Amino acid sequence: MLGLGYAWSTKGGTKLPLDGEYEMKYYFSVRHASENALEEYALGRLLEPELASLEEHLLLCDECRERLRAVDEFIQMLRVGLAAAGDRTKAASR
């Protein structure tokens, strides 16, 4: 478990990781995915049933899709930086 807060979604009685933010959309309150849930999703670590709930939410929520894009970009930059640091370490040890 990720240690996140959860609430029941309006579809299928599934649980969705929440960060406590609200948005009025389509005449009902929608909670956005937590940063932890987006990071776990981007890293491929989010498991069912949270995975299905988050993917369903991402289909409907522009804001969370944008936040996920930012998380993906950050992770990619970290990977590039770590790879470059590893290359420098190998070159220095020769």
C-alpha positions as CSV (number, residue, x, y, z in Angstrom):
1,M,0.0,0.0,0.0
2,L,1.2,3.5,-0.7
3,G,0.0,5.1,2.5
4,L,-2.3,7.4,0.6
5,G,-5.8,8.6,1.5
6,Y,-8.6,7.0,-0.4
7,A,-12.2,7.7,-1.1
8,W,-14.8,5.8,-3.1
9,S,-15.1,6.8,-6.7
10,T,-18.5,7.4,-8.2
11,K,-18.1,4.4,-10.7
12,G,-17.8,0.8,-9.6
13,G,-17.2,1.3,-5.9
14,T,-13.4,1.4,-6.5
15,K,-11.0,3.4,-4.5
16,L,-9.0,6.3,-5.9
17,P,-5.8,7.8,-4.3
18,L,-6.6,11.3,-3.3
19,D,-4.7,14.5,-2.3
20,G,-7.7,16.4,-0.9
21,E,-8.1,18.8,-3.8
22,Y,-11.6,19.3,-5.2
23,E,-12.8,20.5,-8.6
24,M,-16.4,21.1,-9.5
25,K,-16.9,19.4,-12.8
26,Y,-20.0,17.9,-14.5
27,Y,-22.1,18.9,-11.4
28,F,-20.2,16.8,-8.9
29,S,-17.1,17.0,-6.9
30,V,-14.0,15.3,-8.3
31,R,-10.8,14.7,-6.2
32,H,-7.5,14.7,-8.0
33,A,-4.9,12.0,-7.8
34,S,-2.1,12.5,-5.3
35,E,1.5,13.2,-6.4
36,N,2.5,9.9,-4.8
37,A,-0.1,8.0,-7.0
38,L,1.1,9.8,-10.1
39,E,4.7,9.0,-9.4
40,E,4.0,5.4,-8.6
41,Y,2.0,5.2,-11.9
42,A,4.8,6.8,-13.9
43,L,7.3,4.3,-12.5
44,G,5.0,1.3,-13.2
45,R,4.6,0.5,-9.5
46,L,0.8,1.2,-9.0
47,L,-1.1,-2.0,-8.6
48,E,-4.8,-3.0,-9.0
49,P,-7.4,-1.8,-8.0
50,E,-5.7,1.6,-7.7
51,L,-4.2,1.3,-11.2
52,A,-7.6,0.9,-12.8
53,S,-9.1,3.8,-10.8
54,L,-6.3,6.1,-11.6
55,E,-6.4,5.3,-15.3
56,E,-10.2,5.9,-15.3
57,H,-9.6,9.3,-13.6
58,L,-6.9,10.3,-16.1
59,L,-9.3,9.7,-19.0
60,L,-11.5,12.4,-17.5
61,C,-9.2,14.8,-15.8
62,D,-7.1,17.2,-17.9
63,E,-5.4,18.6,-14.8
64,C,-4.1,15.2,-13.6
65,R,-3.0,14.3,-17.1
66,E,-0.9,17.5,-17.1
67,R,0.5,16.7,-13.7
68,L,1.4,13.2,-14.9
69,R,3.1,14.6,-17.9
70,A,5.2,16.8,-15.6
71,V,6.1,13.8,-13.4
72,D,7.1,11.8,-16.6
73,E,9.3,14.6,-17.7
74,F,11.0,14.9,-14.3
75,I,11.6,11.1,-14.2
76,Q,13.1,11.2,-17.7
77,M,15.4,14.1,-16.7
78,L,16.6,12.1,-13.6
79,R,17.3,9.1,-15.7
80,V,19.3,11.1,-18.2
81,G,21.3,12.8,-15.4
82,L,22.0,9.5,-13.7
83,A,23.1,7.9,-16.9
84,A,25.5,10.8,-17.6
85,A,26.8,10.7,-14.1
86,G,27.5,6.9,-14.5
87,D,29.3,7.5,-17.7
88,R,31.5,10.1,-16.1
89,T,32.3,7.8,-13.2
90,K,33.3,5.0,-15.6
91,A,35.5,7.4,-17.6
92,A,37.2,8.7,-14.4
93,S,37.9,5.2,-13.1
94,R,39.9,4.2,-16.3
